[in-house]
Amino acid sequence: MTKSILLPVDLNHASSWHKAMPQAVALARADGAQIHVLTVIPDYGMAMVGSYFPEGFAEKALETSQKVLQQLIADNIPDDIKTEAHVMHGTIYKSILKAAENNDCDLIVMASHRSEMKDYLLGPNSARVVRHANQSVFVVRGE
């Protein structure tokens, strides 16, 4: 029985949640599970890159992403399902794995895509999550 589901989404790409979110909702409803919806602001890898962004950029990005994520949840997940929003900053697949562990999730529901699409959250990240997760991973295929 699933108690806690992690649903990683990319706020810039509806393909990351359009099909996966209804699956997560159905699974949560069937087992009475909670959904943790996560978005990750990518880490650009080098401190030098960060120096090109204006001061306070990371904090503002986290704040804005939290608001957008809350609205996505309000618009797409029924009120009777316990849901929490999480915004993290870092390497995407590592953040997904960390969030799953930190929130005691026993299932990760995430979208996949065709290899010619170039989304930050999808593709190589979903493969890494499947390979390294301690939890079961439900990969929802796109069109």
N, C-alpha and C positions, 0 to 999 in steps of 0.2 A: 504494500500500500504506500503510495506516494504522499509525503507530508509537506514537502517544500520543493517548489519548482523555480529554477532560474531561467529567465527568458532574456537573453542578450539581444539588444536592438541597436541599430544604427539610425539615429534620428534623421539623417540625411538621405536614407534609402528605405522607402516603404517595403521594398522587397525583403528586407531583413525581419519584418514583423507581419506583413500582410497575411501570410498563410500560417506562420508559426504561432502568432498570438491566439487565433481561434483554437488551435490544437492545445496550447497550454491551458486555455480557459476550460476546454472540454475535459482535459485530464484533471485539472484542479477541482472542477465540479464533481467529477465521478468519485474522487477520493477525499473531498473536503480539504484539499491542500491549499497552501498559501502560494502566491506567485511573487517572486522577487524580479522586478523588471530592471535591467541594468543597461546603461549606455556608458561607453568608454570614450573619453577624449584621448586620441592617440598621442603617444609620446614621440616627439620628433627625433629622439635619439642622441643628439649632441647638444651640450649646453650652449655652444656657439650659435646654433640655430635659434634657440630661445632668446638670445640677445637681440634678435631682429624684431621681436614682438614688443608692443608697448607695455609699460609697467602695469601690472594688475590684470594682464590678459588672461592668465590661467584662472584666476579667481572669478572673473567675469564670465568666462566660458563655462565654468562649473555651475555658476548660479543660473545662467541662461538655460543651460542644458537641463537642469533640475526642473525649471518651470515648464519647458517644452515636454519633458518626459511625463510630468504630472498631468498635463493636458492630454497627451497621448493615452495615458491610462484612463483618465476620466471619459474620454471619447470611445474607448474600445473594450474596456473590461467592466463587466457588470458590477454593481455596488455590493452584491452579496458575496463576492469573492475577495478574501483578504489579500491585499496587494501592498507591496512596498516598492518605492522607487529608489534606485541607487545610481549615482554618477561617480565614476572613477576616472583617474588620469593615469595613463601608463601604457604599457604594451598590451594590446587588446586581448590576446589569448591568455596571457598570464593573469590579467585582471579578471577575466571570466572565471578562470580556475580558482583564483583567490576568493572572489565573491561567492562562488558555490560552496567553498569550504567555510568561509566566515558566517554564512547564513544557514549552515547545516542542510543544504539542498541535497536531495537524493535523486534529482533528475534535472538535466539541462535540456531545454527545448530550444533549438535554434534552426534558422534557415540555412539552406545551402543555395548554390546558384550554378549557372552554366559558367564554365571556365573562362569564357571570353569577356565576362563582366568584371570590372575592376573596383569592387567595393572594399573599403577598409575592414569592415567587420566580418565579411563573408569569405568563402574560398579557403585560402591557406589557414586562416584562423580557425574555421570550423574543423578542418582536418587536424590541426594541433590540439584542439579541445577534445575531439574524439580520442585521439591517441594518448593524451596525458590525464584525462579526467578520472577521478576516483568514483564519480557518479555515472549512472547510465546517461547516455546522450541520445535524444530523439532528434534526428536531423530531418527537417521538413523540406522536401524538394520543391523547387519552383516550377514554372511552366515547362 
